[in-house]
């Protein structure tokens, strides 16, 4: 009872607020502040007052939902599910599990070693390691909020395809020999203890906890991002970057990826930049390619992986993922 | 009777982590919890990945108390940690 009470009150409240945000923003601008509509400053402010709560509401709901969903998954269960899977179906499963298994890129090495120890092929392991950071619920919400659900769905689908195919490719090339030799000699002497079942009430608590953790950390980036997006509108020439990274230039996508690799940011930090890029004439495919390369290929992570992988495998990993992102960028530019 | 035998056994607490931000906050939190509860414990940090893997954890940071994994992948609050070590 206790566990259901708060969601049962908050959810209807959420729905009512969400569907009346435009009215609320109009009320604040037109009636409370009595600003002249149509003026540049008025409309910028109206956009800001509407967009910030909209994105925040979506974030809270989705992160809450994902927090509950993730409480059903652990890296141990995921590893058990992947043991003994054949290459292609293993890659698909690993990519899907990469989305829902709680994962922090600082755990990339122990996770990699744990998977290798269980005999999971490295191609399958890579599918997991690519999907986990690349497909991110915060990015999903921000893309949906700023560019619509169609773009958000394409982002998830293409991210999955890259993770599946890149992992499959690495598996096909039998790159086990490029894993540092000491890796295979690792044996944990601790039997993994069985997980204790947790109640649904505790899962809801986990949902709240992840909202607190994630939203508490990123809200400021989102407010700044939307403010910059709203403020830049009309002040910086629209085609400022368009000539360099617009649709017409074939090299726009690869260039965006090259710029993105050494940069490292989480999804929340990068999307405001992406929205400004698009605002300034960068095509959607190029901007998304940039975003994916920033969050999926990062120099710090590569340096961490260097401890367990030889450079041939790291180069293949970067190459395969970069090519995948380039293809996605081109498809986006072509379709949209 | 030897009074030495009455001395409480020292608790062995290990923080497993390769040095990420979360690992550092777990180290800080557990030190605070030890201080708060007055438990006789020695806290050590394990940063060597081979040694970490021997505990069989796949998510860092992790906390090992007297050889048993009690926390993995998350940073509990000081209060939760205090409960864990006084149990």
Interface residues (C-beta under 8 A of the other chain):
Chain A: X75 X76 X79 X102 X103 X104 X106 X107 X109 X110 X111 X113 X114 X115 X117 X182 X186 X187 X188 X189 X190 X191 X192 X193 X304 X307
Chain B: X17 X18 X20 X21 X22 X23 X49 X50 X52 X53 X54 X55 X56 X57 X58 X59 X60 X69 X73
